[in-house]
Structure formats: structure tokens, C-alpha cells
């Protein structure tokens, strides 16, 4: 009985010593506080490495995680670039996944314009409800009217051009 009590006391003391050691390790492993400027410097260094990568070099300076993921998916063949032609001749390279629907393309166009406006400081608010009510997207003369239909069902592949066409008014 005495041996059992001694062993339990020894076990308790060993346990408490282990807990103390873990606390000491945690205290030593606490990270030093980093200033905002240091975090920005670290981030800029990482961003510089990304922009030097041959696969990601054509991304803008103020790149978002979404744009990096889209570019990587594009390189692996999981996404495609659809060139959206505006009436003023501007061509917008919009990246969507391979099995994207028309609605996914419309959302990607909206996101493209949102990022472009944030970088260039243009008009802040676009009424996309108005845009989609007044304009159609077309591919080879065929209107992309069904938002649930997949782009590949319309025959749209990588680097194909889709154009904005003003809808005709019904009188």
C-alpha cells in the first residue's frame, strides 16, 4: 500500500513537472509583436516573388488571391479565358472555370469591372441589373439568354470571343 501511495505521489509530481515544462516552452515560443510596416514589407517581398514567377508575371501589382487562384487554374487547364468585347472595342479577358454557366460568366465580368474600377478609380457604382436588362452577351450570333446553361453547351471554349449587344426594344 505504501508503494502505491509513493508511486501515485511520484506520478503527480512528474505530471506537474511536465506541465511546468510545457508552460515554459509556450512562454519561450511566444512570437514577438511585429509592426504593421514589417508585415507590409514581408507581404511585399512575397508579392515580388509571385510577380517574378513566369506563370504569374502578367498579374497586376495589386493582385488579389482570387486572381492568383484563377491564373493557376488557367495554367492547369481547370479554367478558360473568355474574351468579352465591348462596343467601344475594348476586350476584357475574363477567367472562368471550364464548366462555367452563363451566370458565372456574368459574375466574372462584374468582378473584373469591380477590380478594374478599384485600381483605376473610375465610376464606383454600376447597375448590373440595368446592364443585363439592356444588353445581351452573344457568341457567334447566338444570344446567351439562359443563365443556367453551360458555356460549353453554347460552344464557347478557351480564348473565344463573346460580345455585348444592345437588346432591341419591343414596341
N, C-alpha and C positions, 0 to 999 in steps of 0.2 A: 504493500500500500504506500509505503514511504517513497519507493522508487517511482511509482506512478505520479505522486504529487510533485516530486523533483522534476520528472520529465515534462509534466504539464507546465510547471513554472519556467523551465528552460525553454519550452516551446513558445510560451508567451513572451519571454524576453527576446528570443530570436525574432519573433514576429514583429515586436515593437522596434527592434534594431533595423529590420528590413524596411519598415515604414519610414523610419527616420532617414535611412539612406535614400529612399525614393524621393522624399521631400527635399533632401539636399541636392539630388540630381536635378529635380524640377526647378529649383531655385537657380542652379547654375545654367540651366538650359533656357532660362527666360531670355527672350530676344531684347536687344537694345531698341529703344524707340528710334525710328527713322523719320527724319524731317520730310516734309512734303517735297521740297526741292530734290532731295536724294531719291525719293520714289520716282519723281519725274525723270531724273537722269537715268535711272535704271530702266524705266519704261522706254525712253528714247533710244537707249543702247539696244534693247531688244527689238524695237521697231526698225532700227537701222539694219540689224541682221536680217530681218524679214524682207526689207526692201532690196537687199543685196542678193537674195535668193533668185535664181533665174526663172523659177516658176511664178514668183510673186512680185517681180520687179515692176510690172506695169500697174500696180495698185497705187492709188493716191497717197499722199503723205498722211492725211488724217484718216487712215483706213480703220474700218470697223471690223469686229470679229466676224460678223455676218459676211462681209466682203472677202475676208481671208478664207472662210469655210467654202464660200461659193467658188472661189478660184481653185481651191484644192479639189473640190468635187468636179470642176470642169476638167482639170488635168487628169483625173482618174476616170473620166468618161461617165460620171454619175450625173452630170448636168450638161446643159447645152446653152449656147448663146443665141438669142433671138434678136435680130436687128430690127428695131422699131423705127420706121421712117415717118417723120413729121412732114406736114405740108410745107414748112419753110426749108426743107431739105436736110435738116439735122437728123442724124442717125444715132439712135440710142442703143448701145449694146447691153441688153438685159439678160441676166443669167437666171435660168430656171432649171429645175430638176428634169430628168428625162421623161418622167411620166406626168408632167405638169398638165393642169387643166387650163382653160381659158381664164378662169378666175384667178389662178395662180399667176398667170402672165400679167393680168391687170394689177394685181397686188405688187408684183415685182416692178412694174412700171411706176406705180405710185411711190414705192420705196426708193427707186432710182432718182425720181424728181425730188423727193424729200431730202436725200443726201446731197444732191446737187445744189439745192437751194441753201442748205446749211453751210456748204463750203463757199458758195459764191455770194450769198446774202441777197437773194432775189425776193420775189413775192413770197410771203410767208404762208398764205392760205390759198389752197386750190380746192375748189368744189369738185371733187371727183364724181359726185352724183351728177352734176351738170355735165362734166366731160363725157361720162359714159352714156348720158341721155342724148347728147348732141353728136357724138362721134362713134363710129364702128371701127373695130380692127378688122382688116381684111388680109387674106393670103391668097394669091393667085386669083383674084376677083371674087373669092368666096368670103362672105361675111362670117366672122366668128361670133355668132349670136348666142350660142348655148354655153353658158359659163361652166357647166358640169362636164362638157365634152373635152377629151384629152387632145392636146396639141398634135400628137402623132396621128390621131384619127383624122385630123384635117390635112395630114401630110407634111406637117412642119417638122423640120429636122434642124440639126446644128447649123448655125450661120445663115438660116433662111431669113428673108425679109418680110416683115408684117408692116402694113401701113395704116395710118389713121385716115379714115374717110368720113367726111361730114355726112350725117344722115339727111336724107331727103325729107322735107316736111310733107305731111299729108294734108291736103286741102279739102 
